[in-house]
Amino acid sequence: MSYIQPAFDGADITAPAPAATRRIADDYEAWIDEVWPAFVAAADTGEPFTVDAIATAKKLPDPPHPKSQWGHLPTRLQDAGIIRHYGYGGSARARQSLVHVWIGVPARHREAVARRRREDRAARRTERRAA
């Protein structure tokens, strides 16, 4: 039995596009709003975690520019007083890479930590302007 492939006239494409491993969000701020609760929940556990571990476990989408925008999320979480640096560990996604390990700040201390980070940034800006 021989199989004859029909001619493609371009009118009907029935094969779906290959699925991406993660959905990519269109808007950065909307992406932040979507993934923020997962990282707050991870911080509330009191256990150390990596960003990639939470993103993989919760099946979170990628930001519009994944190579550059994943790194800004921990900075925002730190500025909000939700997480702090805990150490370093390996990344499951980047195999050989060393990545930051984070741990949650207790809820009762978050506002004080956020205020301290704001004050430290303001002091550094003042020092740079004076120099």
Secondary structure, DSSP 4 states (H G I P E B T S, - for coil): ----PPPP-SS---SPPPPPSS-B-S-HHHHHHHHHHHHHHHHHHT--B-HHHHHHHTTPPBPSSHHHHTTHHHHHHHHTTSEEEEEEEE-SSSTT-EEEEEEEPPGGGHHHHHHHHHHHHHHHHHHHHH-
